Amino acid sequence: MPYQAVLNGDWLGMAKFYEKYPGHLFDSLTVDGDTALDIAAYGERTELLTCLLSLIPNDRVFEALSKKNTHGNSILHEVAATDKVEAAKILFRKLQWVYGQDKVGENNMAHLRELLEYRNQLGETSLYRAVALGHFKMAKFLAAYVEDIRDHFHRNDHMSILHIAVIGQHFETAAWLLTKDKTLGTKKGAYDTTCLHLLAKMPSAFKSSCHMRKMEDQLYNCTWLPSPYHYDDNDDDDHDETDLTLSSQLMEDLESGQGSSNLRQSKKHQSAISRLHCAIWRVLAKEWPSIDRIWKMKRTHASALNLTKMLVKMDTTWADSFKAQEKTIFLGRADSLAGNDVVGGVELGKGGKGSGKEEQSSSTTGGGKGGGVTDPEEGCERNREPYTPLLIAASEGIEEIFDEILDVHPQAIEHVSKDEENILHVAIGHRQREIFRRRVQKIIPPHYVIHRNNDNKTADELFKLNHADLHMKAQKWTKETSQSCSAVAVLVATVVFAAAYTVPGGNDQKGQPVFLNSPFFLFFTVMDVVSLASSLTSVVTFLSILTSPFELEDFHRSLPTKLMIGFSLLFFSVTATMLSFTATILLIIRLKRRRWTSTLIYTAAFLPVAVFALMQFHLYVQFTKGVHSLLKKIFKRVPILNLLPRFFKA
């Protein structure tokens, strides 16, 4: 009867049944051994839970609250899984009322702490479970009642509470845990992974690895986040989760015991504004799912960055750098260097003969030898030590972690892994060009470029070997694209060349065009010439691409620039052709009084141009960025151009 009522959603009928038969409250209703109290708890039915608790005799209240199901979960475990703080308060008030807080407070707290310390079959307390599921308010509430929070930091498999919070990407909760115990940041889990290792394997948690479209990026930048506050156990539980993003400066004040009054005063002044902004964005998020998704993503990025700043200060993994014996830098084995031209101990040429290992595919950067982390908790293969967070962040392209580590620990750039790979090998081997160009190349010692790993490969050789297949695919795509575009450009040139000799309206008896004095004829002539020049120039550009050697260095700047120029010229030629077509129609068909006809002609003429522009818009965005950076270099190298107005330099 009561279970059937639950299936039907008849909670009132369930309450009436137990009012009539209160002795059945201790009976199991499910195969997992859940009682009516458990069902009311994880069903988030606080009124039903209050009603059922009132039916239990006082001498059996603690027995009811401590009863476990087949998974070892008590009712407090079920409540912790819902983030329903009100339900936890109901349970605690019931214990206080039964045992009399004023008279026997010690006995009351003893029962309460015993209930909080109950562990399920995984060894999780209710506090641990709340953190694992990301229920920050519940975790904060339960932590206020535990005797020693450090007793709740581990479960049976020794996974720390901070590790489980980071794995679940509950970064606000993880930051709060660090304020409780800083030593959690240096704890190592399975395979010697710290929480910073785990963060370095989560590129989706950081903005630098999140690729958004133009409109999404604009919306992301406009999205508002509340001012950062510190974590205070005396705060109300109804604060929004977004109010819990930490800033590093506020954390320093909190950890040093200073600035507490300033923080509280600042929070009071900003509370009203924060709640107003949160309310506005919450309404917008409910109406537009895309705004909700971007808002949540930005909150995740902000909280992950703040947690990173806290963990980096505690990180010392970079200090364990591999030191090769009897050599300052590994330039290759003697047998591999003997067959090459060597000047001053430095190999000349792009690649030596090497040994048998030289011909083997390196697995150190493509997912092996510590770099291939698939399980966040594992962090590495069983028989290999993990990369440091610095190298993992470089391989994943997480600029925030990479920058933060080098800002706090500049000497970390000298770190060399057990596989004799430095930051240069990792950044290049994993195609993280942005990290390599922005940070690595500027700060590494020059001799790191010729440093070789234990497979006798430099970073440049490793890059070429690991990306040979990608190189071939890029060559094929570039050739096919250039051939197709050059064919289209030749076709456009043929059309406009023929149009130049068959002018609209023909010629008079003197051989002059009939519409020579018409402004539309002048417009037709100009557009025809522009189209012919653009199309022929684009043909030359695409031919230069087809005749290029297609080296890896060409794909860095030369080939992309030529492709952008060729695409642009082809686009201009198509646009000019359609404009000349429009001028021809207006010259031949004189419809002065019917403006709507002219509008229709313009629309029909620009339709293919608009479609082409939309299809290639993302390419032109990149082209614009390239041109802007090129202009910056020109202004930098030609001092006289700095005298021009700022408008022209922008």
C-alpha positions in Angstrom: 0.0 0.0 0.0 2.5 2.7 1.0 4.9 1.8 -1.9 2.0 1.9 -4.4 1.1 5.3 -3.0 4.7 6.4 -3.7 4.5 5.2 -7.3 1.2 7.0 -7.8 2.6 10.2 -6.2 0.0 9.9 -3.5 2.1 11.3 -0.6 -1.0 12.2 1.4 -2.2 8.6 1.2 1.2 7.4 2.4 1.1 9.7 5.4 -2.4 8.5 6.3 -1.3 4.9 6.1 1.5 5.4 8.6 -0.7 7.5 10.9 -2.9 4.4 11.1 0.0 1.9 11.3 3.0 3.7 12.8 4.7 0.4 13.6 5.5 -0.1 9.9 7.7 2.9 9.7 10.8 0.7 10.3 9.8 -1.7 7.5 11.7 -1.8 4.2 9.8 -0.8 1.1 12.4 -1.3 -1.6 14.9 -4.0 -2.6 17.6 -1.6 -1.4 16.1 -1.6 2.1 14.8 1.9 2.0 12.2 2.8 4.6 9.4 5.4 4.4 11.8 8.0 6.0 14.4 7.3 3.3 11.9 7.7 0.5 10.6 11.0 2.0 14.2 12.2 2.3 15.5 11.6 -1.2 12.0 12.5 -2.5 12.6 16.0 -1.0 9.2 15.8 0.8 10.0 17.9 3.9 6.4 18.0 5.1 6.0 14.3 4.8 9.3 13.8 6.6 8.1 16.0 9.5 4.9 14.1 9.7 6.6 10.7 9.7 9.1 11.8 12.4 6.3 12.9 14.6 4.9 9.4 14.6 8.1 7.8 15.9 8.3 7.2 19.7 11.0 9.3 21.3 12.9 6.3 22.5 13.2 5.0 18.9 14.1 8.3 17.1 17.8 7.7 17.0 17.2 4.1 15.9 15.1 5.3 13.0 17.7 7.9 12.0 20.6 5.5 12.2 18.9 2.7 10.3 20.9 1.8 7.1 19.8 0.4 3.8 21.7 -2.3 1.9 24.2 0.3 0.6 25.0 1.4 4.1 23.2 4.8 3.7 21.4 6.3 6.6 18.7 8.8 6.2 21.2 11.6 6.6 23.1 10.2 3.6 19.9 10.4 1.6 19.3 14.0 2.7 22.8 14.9 1.9 22.3 13.7 -1.7 19.4 16.1 -2.2 21.0 19.4 -1.1 17.7 20.0 0.8 19.2 21.8 3.9 15.7 22.2 5.4 15.4 18.4 5.6 18.6 18.2 7.5 17.4 20.9 9.9 14.3 18.9 10.5 16.3 15.8 11.5 18.6 17.8 13.8 15.7 19.6 15.5 14.0 16.3 16.1 17.1 15.1 17.9 17.4 18.3 19.9 13.8 18.1 20.9 13.9 14.4 21.9 17.1 14.6 24.0 16.5 18.1 25.3 19.3 20.5 24.2 19.1 22.7 27.2 19.2 19.9 29.8 21.5 17.3 28.3 23.2 19.1 25.5 26.3 16.9 25.6 24.2 13.8 25.1 22.3 15.5 22.3 25.5 16.5 20.5 27.0 13.0 21.0 24.1 11.4 19.2 24.2 14.0 16.4 27.9 13.6 15.9 27.6 9.8 15.9 25.0 10.1 13.2 27.3 12.4 11.2 30.1 9.9 11.4 28.2 7.0 10.0 29.7 5.6 6.9 28.2 3.7 4.0 29.7 0.7 2.3 32.1 3.0 0.3 33.2 4.6 3.6 31.5 7.9 2.8 30.1 10.0 5.6 27.1 12.3 4.9 29.4 15.3 4.6 31.7 13.4 2.1 28.6 12.5 0.0 27.3 16.0 0.0 30.7 17.2 -1.3 30.9 14.4 -3.9 27.6 15.4 -5.3 28.4 19.2 -5.3 25.9 20.2 -2.7 27.7 23.1 -1.3 25.0 24.4 1.0 24.4 21.0 2.5 28.2 20.4 3.0 28.6 23.8 4.7 25.6 23.1 7.0 26.9 19.6 8.0 30.4 20.8 8.6 29.2 23.2 11.3 28.1 20.2 13.4 31.0 17.8 13.0 33.6 17.5 15.7 36.7 17.3 13.5 36.1 17.8 9.8 39.4 16.0 9.0 37.8 12.7 10.0 35.5 13.1 6.9 38.3 13.7 4.4 38.7 10.1 3.1 36.7 7.1 2.3 37.6 3.4 2.1 39.7 3.7 -1.1 41.6 6.6 0.4 40.3 9.1 -2.2 40.4 12.5 -0.5 37.3 14.7 -0.3 39.1 17.4 -2.4 39.9 14.9 -5.2 36.3 13.8 -5.4 35.1 17.4 -5.5 37.5 18.3 -8.3 36.7 15.2 -10.3 33.0 16.2 -10.1 34.0 19.7 -11.1 32.5 21.2 -8.0 35.1 23.9 -7.8 33.4 26.2 -5.4 33.1 23.4 -2.9 36.7 22.4 -3.5 37.9 26.0 -2.8 35.8 26.0 0.4 37.5 22.8 1.5 40.9 24.3 1.0 40.0 27.1 3.5 39.2 24.4 6.0 42.5 22.5 5.6 45.3 23.7 3.3 47.1 20.3 3.4 44.3 18.9 1.2 45.9 20.7 -1.7 49.1 18.7 -1.5 47.4 15.3 -0.9 48.1 12.7 -3.6 45.5 10.2 -4.9 46.0 7.2 -7.0 49.2 7.1 -9.1 50.6 10.2 -7.2 48.1 12.7 -8.7 47.3 15.9 -6.9 44.2 17.9 -7.4 46.2 20.2 -9.7 47.0 17.2 -11.9 43.2 16.6 -12.2 42.5 20.3 -13.1 45.2 20.2 -15.7 43.3 17.3 -17.4 40.1 19.3 -17.6 40.4 21.7 -20.5 36.6 22.2 -20.7 36.8 23.9 -17.3 38.8 26.8 -18.6 38.0 29.5 -21.2 41.3 29.1 -23.1 40.2 25.7 -24.2 36.6 26.5 -24.8 36.0 27.4 -28.5 32.9 29.6 -28.9 31.3 31.2 -31.9 31.4 35.0 -32.3 28.0 35.7 -30.9 28.6 33.2 -28.0 31.9 35.0 -27.2 30.2 38.4 -27.1 27.4 37.0 -24.8 30.1 35.4 -22.6 31.9 38.7 -22.2 28.6 40.5 -21.4 27.5 37.9 -18.9 27.7 39.3 -15.3 29.1 37.5 -12.3 28.8 38.7 -8.7 31.6 40.2 -6.8 33.8 37.5 -5.1 33.1 36.8 -1.5 34.9 34.8 1.1 33.5 31.6 2.7 32.0 32.2 6.1 30.4 29.4 8.1 28.1 32.0 9.7 26.6 33.1 6.4 23.0 32.3 5.6 22.4 29.1 3.7 20.2 30.7 1.1 23.0 32.6 -0.6 23.2 31.9 -4.3 25.9 29.6 -5.5 27.3 32.4 -7.7 28.1 34.5 -4.6 30.7 31.9 -3.6 33.4 32.6 -6.2 36.7 33.3 -4.5 39.3 35.9 -5.5 42.9 35.2 -4.7 43.2 38.5 -2.8 40.3 37.9 -0.6 41.5 34.4 0.1 44.9 35.7 1.2 43.1 38.1 3.7 41.0 35.2 5.0 43.9 32.8 5.4 46.1 35.5 7.2 43.2 36.4 9.5 43.2 40.0 8.3 40.6 42.0 6.5 37.7 40.1 8.1 35.7 43.2 9.0 36.4 44.8 5.6 35.2 41.7 3.8 31.9 41.7 5.9 31.4 45.4 5.3 32.0 45.0 1.6 29.6 42.1 1.4 26.8 44.1 3.0 27.2 46.9 0.6 27.3 44.7 -2.5 24.7 42.1 -1.3 21.6 44.0 -2.6 23.3 44.7 -6.0 24.5 41.2 -6.3 21.0 39.7 -5.6 19.4 42.1 -8.1 21.9 41.1 -10.9 21.5 37.4 -10.0 17.7 37.8 -10.2 17.9 39.5 -13.6 20.3 36.9 -15.1 18.2 34.0 -13.6 15.1 35.3 -15.4 17.1 35.6 -18.6 18.5 32.1 -18.2 15.0 30.7 -17.7 13.8 32.3 -20.9 16.8 31.6 -23.1 18.6 28.2 -22.6 21.7 29.5 -24.5 22.1 32.3 -21.9 21.8 29.8 -19.1 24.4 27.5 -20.6 26.9 30.4 -21.2 26.3 31.8 -17.7 26.9 28.4 -16.1 30.0 27.9 -18.2 31.4 31.3 -17.2 30.8 30.5 -13.5 32.6 27.2 -14.0 35.6 29.0 -15.7 35.8 31.6 -12.9 35.6 29.1 -10.1 38.1 26.8 -11.8 40.6 29.6 -12.2 40.3 30.7 -8.6 40.8 27.1 -7.4 43.8 26.9 -9.7 45.4 30.0 -8.1 45.0 28.4 -4.7 46.4 25.1 -5.7 49.4 26.5 -7.6 50.7 28.2 -4.5 50.9 24.8 -2.8 52.3 22.9 -5.8 55.9 21.6 -5.7 55.8 18.9 -8.3 57.8 21.1 -10.7 60.8 20.9 -8.4 61.3 17.2 -9.0 63.2 17.7 -12.3 65.1 14.9 -13.9 68.8 15.5 -14.1 70.7 13.6 -16.7 74.0 12.2 -15.5 77.3 13.6 -16.7 75.8 15.9 -19.3 74.3 19.4 -19.1 72.0 18.8 -22.0 71.2 15.7 -24.1 72.2 16.3 -27.7 71.9 12.6 -28.7 73.9 9.4 -28.3 77.4 9.3 -29.6 76.6 6.7 -32.2 73.8 8.8 -33.6 75.9 12.0 -33.7 78.9 10.2 -35.4 77.1 10.0 -38.7 76.2 13.7 -38.9 77.9 16.9 -39.3 78.7 18.3 -35.9 80.1 21.6 -35.1 80.9 22.4 -31.5 78.8 19.4 -30.2 75.7 20.7 -32.0 74.2 18.7 -34.8 73.7 20.4 -38.1 70.9 19.7 -40.4 67.2 18.9 -39.8 67.5 15.2 -38.8 70.3 12.8 -38.4 70.4 9.1 -39.2 70.0 8.1 -35.5 69.7 4.6 -34.3 67.0 2.1 -34.5 65.0 4.0 -32.1 65.0 7.0 -34.3 62.7 5.3 -36.7 60.2 4.2 -34.1 57.2 6.3 -33.4 57.5 8.3 -30.2 54.8 7.6 -27.8 55.7 10.1 -25.2 53.6 12.9 -26.4 50.8 11.2 -28.2 49.3 9.5 -25.3 52.0 7.5 -23.7 54.9 7.7 -21.2 53.0 9.8 -18.8 51.4 12.1 -21.3 48.5 9.8 -22.1 46.1 10.5 -19.2 42.7 9.1 -19.9 41.3 8.6 -16.4 41.4 11.9 -14.5 42.2 10.1 -11.2 44.8 7.8 -12.7 46.8 10.7 -14.3 49.2 8.3 -16.0 49.8 4.7 -16.9 50.4 2.3 -14.0 54.1 1.8 -14.7 54.9 5.5 -15.3 55.1 8.5 -13.2 52.7 11.2 -14.2 53.6 14.4 -15.9 53.6 17.5 -13.7 50.6 19.8 -13.8 52.7 22.2 -15.8 53.5 19.7 -18.6 49.9 18.4 -18.6 48.5 21.9 -18.9 50.9 22.6 -21.8 49.8 19.4 -23.5 46.1 20.1 -23.1 46.4 23.8 -24.0 45.2 25.2 -20.7 46.8 28.6 -20.7 45.4 29.6 -17.3 47.2 26.9 -15.4 50.3 27.2 -17.5 50.5 31.0 -17.0 49.7 30.8 -13.3 52.4 28.2 -12.5 55.0 30.3 -14.4 53.9 33.5 -12.7 54.1 32.0 -9.2 57.1 29.6 -9.9 59.1 31.0 -12.8 61.8 28.4 -12.3 59.3 25.7 -13.2 60.2 26.4 -16.9 63.4 24.4 -16.3 61.5 21.2 -15.4 62.5 18.1 -17.3 60.3 14.9 -17.0 61.6 11.4 -16.4 61.3 10.8 -20.1 63.8 13.7 -20.6 61.1 15.9 -22.1 61.0 19.6 -21.3 58.1 22.1 -21.8 59.3 22.6 -25.4 58.7 19.0 -26.4 55.3 18.8 -24.8 54.0 22.1 -26.2 55.1 21.3 -29.7 54.3 17.6 -29.5 50.7 18.2 -28.6 50.2 21.0 -31.2 49.8 23.7 -28.5 51.1 26.4 -30.8 49.6 29.2 -28.8 51.3 28.2 -25.6 54.5 27.7 -27.4 54.5 31.0 -29.1 53.1 33.1 -26.3 55.1 31.8 -23.4 57.5 29.0 -24.0 59.6 30.4 -26.8 60.1 33.7 -24.9 61.4 32.3 -21.7 63.2 29.0 -22.4 67.0 29.0 -22.7 68.1 28.9 -26.4 69.8 25.5 -26.0 66.5 23.9 -25.2 65.8 23.9 -28.9 68.4 21.3 -29.5 67.6 19.3 -26.4 66.8 15.6 -27.2 64.5 13.3 -25.3 65.3 9.6 -24.5 64.1 8.7 -28.0 66.9 10.8 -29.4 64.6 13.4 -30.9 64.5 17.2 -30.7 61.2 19.0 -30.3 61.2 19.9 -34.0 61.8 16.3 -35.1 59.2 15.1 -32.6 56.7 17.5 -34.0 57.3 16.4 -37.6 57.1 12.8 -36.7 53.9 13.0 -34.7 52.1 15.1 -37.3 53.2 13.4 -40.5 49.7 12.2 -41.2 48.2 15.6 -40.5 50.8 17.2 -42.8 49.7 14.9 -45.6 46.1 15.6 -45.1 46.8 19.4 -45.0 48.7 19.2 -48.3 45.8 17.3 -49.9 43.2 19.7 -48.7 45.2 22.8 -49.7 45.9 21.5 -53.2 42.3 20.5 -53.8 40.9 23.8 -52.5 43.4 25.8 -54.6 42.5 23.8 -57.7 38.8 24.3 -57.2 39.0 28.0 -56.5 41.4 28.7 -59.4 38.9 27.0 -61.7 36.1 29.2 -60.4 38.3 32.3 -60.7 39.2 31.4 -64.4 35.5 31.0 -65.1 34.6 34.4 -63.6 37.5 36.0 -65.6 36.1 34.4 -68.8 32.6 35.8 -68.2 33.7 39.4 -67.4 36.2 39.4 -70.3 33.5 38.5 -72.7 31.2 41.1 -71.1 33.7 43.8 -71.8 33.4 43.3 -75.6 29.6 42.9 -75.6 28.6 46.1 -73.8 25.0 46.6 -72.9 22.9 48.3 -75.6 25.6 47.8 -78.2 27.4 50.5 -80.2 26.1 53.3 -82.5 27.2 54.0 -86.1 30.4 55.6 -84.9 31.4 52.6 -82.9 30.7 54.2 -79.5 28.6 52.6 -76.8 25.0 53.7 -76.9 24.9 54.3 -73.1 28.3 55.9 -72.9 27.0 59.0 -71.1 24.9 57.0 -68.6 26.3 56.8 -65.0 25.2 53.1 -65.0 27.5 52.4 -67.9 30.4 53.9 -66.1 29.6 51.8 -63.1 29.3 48.7 -65.3 32.8 49.4 -66.8 34.5 49.9 -63.4 32.9 46.8 -61.9 33.9 44.8 -65.0 37.5 45.9 -64.8 37.6 45.3 -61.0 36.1 41.8 -61.4 38.6 40.9 -64.2 41.6 42.1 -62.2 40.5 40.4 -59.0 39.8 37.1 -60.6 43.0 36.9 -62.5 45.0 38.0 -59.4 43.3 35.2 -57.4 44.3 32.7 -60.1 47.9 33.8 -59.8 47.6 33.5 -56.0 46.2 29.9 -56.1 48.8 28.9 -58.7 51.5 30.1 -56.3 50.0 27.9 -53.6 50.0 24.9 -56.0 53.7 25.4 -56.8 54.8 25.8 -53.1 56.9 23.0 -51.5 54.3 22.5 -48.7 56.8 22.3 -45.9 55.6 22.4 -42.3 56.9 25.9 -41.9 54.7 27.0 -44.9 51.6 26.0 -43.0 52.4 28.4 -40.2 52.1 31.7 -42.1 52.7 31.5 -45.8 50.0 29.2 -47.0 47.2 30.5 -44.8 47.9 34.0 -45.8 47.9 33.1 -49.5 44.6 31.2 -49.1 43.0 34.2 -47.4 44.2 36.5 -50.1 43.0 34.2 -52.8 39.6 33.8 -51.1 39.2 37.5 -50.7 40.1 38.3 -54.3 37.7 35.6 -55.5 34.9 37.1 -53.3 35.6 40.6 -54.6 35.5 39.3 -58.2 32.1 37.6 -57.7 30.8 40.7 -56.0 31.9 43.0 -58.8 30.5 40.6 -61.4 27.1 40.7 -59.8 27.3 44.5 -59.6 28.1 44.8 -63.3 25.2 42.4 -64.0 22.9 44.7 -62.0 24.1 47.8 -63.9 23.5 46.0 -67.2 19.9 45.1 -66.2 19.2 48.7 -65.2 20.6 50.0 -68.4 18.6 47.8 -70.7 15.3 47.8 -68.8 14.3 51.4 -68.0 11.8 51.3 -65.1 12.0 54.6 -63.5 8.6 54.7 -61.8 8.7 51.1 -60.4 11.1 51.3 -57.5 10.2 47.9 -56.2 11.4 46.3 -59.5 14.8 47.9 -59.0 14.9 46.6 -55.4 14.0 43.1 -56.6 16.8 43.2 -59.1 19.3 44.4 -56.5 18.2 41.6 -54.1 18.5 38.9 -56.8 21.9 40.2 -57.8 23.3 40.2 -54.2 21.8 36.9 -53.1 24.7 34.7 -54.3 27.2 37.2 -52.9 25.5 37.1 -49.5 25.4 33.3 -49.4 29.1 33.1 -50.3 29.9 35.7 -47.6 28.0 33.8 -45.0 29.7 30.5 -45.9 33.2 32.0 -45.7 32.6 34.4 -42.8 34.8 32.5 -40.3 37.7 32.6 -42.8 37.4 36.3 -43.1 37.5 36.8 -39.4 40.8 35.0 -39.2 42.0 37.0 -42.2 41.1 40.2 -40.5 43.1 39.2 -37.4 46.1 38.3 -39.6 46.0 41.7 -41.4 45.7 43.5 -38.1 48.7 41.8 -36.6 50.6 42.4 -39.9 49.8 46.2 -39.6 51.0 46.2 -36.0 54.4 44.8 -37.1 54.6 47.4 -40.0 53.9 50.3 -37.7 56.4 48.9 -35.2 59.2 48.6 -37.7 58.6 51.9 -39.6 58.9 54.7 -37.0 57.6 57.4 -39.3 54.2 55.7 -39.5 53.7 56.3 -35.8 53.0 60.0 -36.7 49.8 59.0 -38.4 46.5 59.5 -36.6 45.6 56.7 -34.2 42.5 55.9 -36.3 44.6 54.6 -39.2 46.8 52.5 -37.0 43.7 50.8 -35.5 
